[in-house]
């Protein structure tokens, strides 16, 4: 008979919790704003296997709610223009007066004044599309952009990750400029649009079978977590590393 124990979320336990949440998100077990039954059960079991602590579903779900609230606070904070968040240096440029004013209106943000939220790359994937935009609107009234695509939430994430800045962007080569615009279709290959590069009209249109798409997503996630996507697209190193393993896995 199992004995109930209070949940203690150390930084190490929190990281161990985030990883299976990310895994279940990528497996499609987070269809809406929370995980389905299979997803929750898999997270509980994975956490137990890695830590030896048998937390029940309620404890696991409560930590999900806590983590989600932390994410809301963070997104609202970095989205406020007065805080001058720099995603490359991961620092705020706000003055002491700006901080004092913001914390007065948003006291829950005080915890991030001297340290950033951990695992933001993973949390961005996990919580993408699960939070009402009104909950994270900056106090300056600046709104986040939400696309109206009918693609699945995860595929929209891949589109944003792989979309180049434009024709004059020198951060990636010609091949990487062929953006993959994937649309979700049940049980059928996912065909991309024609290459955006007008310099290579002879290139064939890419056809993305489900297995190929899974390989592509895994590699994109790997490069994102390694820091090779400083903003809205991969840097040159990210594209290079992304393309070489992709070719090798298809051989």
N, C-alpha and C positions, 0 to 999 in steps of 0.2 A: 504494500500500500504506500503510495507516494505521499510525502509530507510537504505541505505548502510552505513556501519560503517567500519572504518579501523580496521584491526585485531591486537590485542594486546596480545602477547603470554607470559603471566606470568607463573612462574613455576607451579602454580596450574592448569592453563589452559592447559599447555603442558602435564601434567600428565593425565588430563581429555581427551585429544586428543589421547594419546598413548593407553589407555585402549580399546576404540572401534576399533582402528586399529588392536590391537592384537586379539580382538574378531572376526573381519571380516577375518583376516588371518586364524584363526582356523576353521572358517566356510567355507573356500574354496573360498572366494570372492577376493582373490589375486592370480589369476592363473598364472601370469607372473611376470613382474617387477613392476606392479602397480595394484591397485584395479580395479575391473570391475564396471560398472555403479551402480549395486545394492550395492556394497561395499561402494562406495563413498557416495551414498545417505544415507545409514545407518549411516555412520560416521557423516555426517552433522547433521542428526536428533538427534543422540545420544548426540553430543556436545551441541546442542541447549537445549535439555531436561535437561542436567545437569548444564548448565551455564546460560541459558537465553540469550546467544548471538547467533544471527542468522548470522553466517559467510557463505558466498556463496561457491560454489564448487571450484572456482579459489583460494580463500583464503586458503581453506582446503588443496588443492593440492600443493599450494606454500609452506605451512608448511611441507608437506610430503617431498618435494624436499630438504628443508632446513635440516630436521631431517636426511634424508638419507645421505646428505653430511657430517653432523656431525659424523654419524656412520662410514663412510669411513675413515675420519680422525682418529677416535678413533681406529679402527681395525688396521690400518696401524701403528699407534703409539705403541700399545701394542704388535704388531707382530715383532717389531724391537728388536733384541737381545741386542743391546746396551742400551736399556731403562730399561731392567731387570724388567719387570712387573711381580708382584706376584699376581695371581688371588685369593689366599687364604687371604692374608692380604690387597689386593686391594691397593697396594702401588708400586711406582717405586723405583728401586734401582740405577738409573742412577746418575752419578756425575753431578756437575754443568757444567763441560766442555762438557759432553755428551749431556746434555739438550741444551746448547748453540749451539752446532754443529747441533743437530737435528732441532731445531727451525729455525736456519739460512736456512736450506734446506726445511723446512716445516713450515712456519710461522703460518699457520692456526692451528697448534697443540699447540701453546703457551697457549691457553685458558685452556688446561688440565694439565698444569704444577703443579698447586696447588689444583686442584679438578678434580675428575673423571667424566666421562659422566654418567648421571643419567639414570636409567631404562634399564641398559644394558641387563639384562636377557630377558626382553620383546622385546627389539630391535633386539636381536639375532634371536628370533623366527620370528619376522616380516620381517626382511631383509635377512634371510637365503636364498641363491640362487638367490637373485635379483641384486647382484652387481658383476661386472666383477672382477675376481681375480687380474688382472693387476692393478686395481685402488687401491688395498689395499696391494700390495706387499711392504714388508719392504725395507727400503733403503739399507739394508745389502744384499739384494738379496734373503732373505729367503722367500720361497713361502708357501702359504697355501695349505693344502691337500684337493683336491676335489674328492669325490668318483664318480664312473661311474655307480652307480646303476640306474636301470630303475624305481625304486620306486618313488612315488610322493615326492615332496620337503618336505612336512610336515612329511611323514612317515620316511624319511631319518633322520629328526631331532629326531624323537622318537627312532630310532635305535641307534643313537649316545648317546642319553641320557640314555638308558637302558642297554647298553653293558657293562658288567663287565670287569675289567682289565685282569683277567686271573685266572687260577686254584689256584694260591697261594695267591690271594688277600683275606685278612681277613676282609675287610670292609663290606662284606655282607655275609649272610648265604647261605647254599646250595641251598635253593629254589630260592633265588634271582639270583643265578648264571645261572639259566635257561633262557638265554637271548631270548627275543622275536624278531626274525628276520622276520619282516612282509613284505610281498610283496603285491602291490596294484593290486586288481582285481575287475572289475566292477560288482556289483550286486551279488557277491559270498562271502562266508565266507573267512577269511584270515587265513590260517593255518600256524603255526609257524614251524620252524625246530625242530628236536629232541633236547632234552635238552643237553647242552654242558657238563653236569656233568656225568662222566662215573660211578659214584658211585650209581646211581639210574636208572638202565636200565629198571626197571619195570614201571616207570611212563608213563602215557599215553601222547600222543602228544596233545598239546593244540590246540583247534580250536577257532579262534577269529572271532565271529560274529561282524558285524558292530556296534551293540549297546554296546557289551563288549569292543570293541576297543575304542569307544568314552569315556567310563568310565575310561579306562586305561590312555588315553591321558590327560583327565582333571586332574586326580590325579598326573600324572607326572609333568604337568605344575604347579600345586599347590605346590608340593615339591621343584621344581626348584625356584619358586618365594620366597619360605620361606628360601632359602639358604642352602638346604640340598643336593645340587649338587655342591660341591666346585670346581670340575674340570670336568672330562669327564664322571663321573658316580656318582650315589647317594652314600651318606655315609650310615652307618649302620642305623642311625635314619630314614633317608629318605626311605630306603627299608622297614623298619618295619612299618612305618606309611603308606606307599604306599600299602603294601600287606593287612593289616588289613581292611581298608575301602573297598578295592577291593572285598575281600571275602564277606563282609557284604552286599554290593550292589548287589551281584550276588545271595544272598539267597532269 
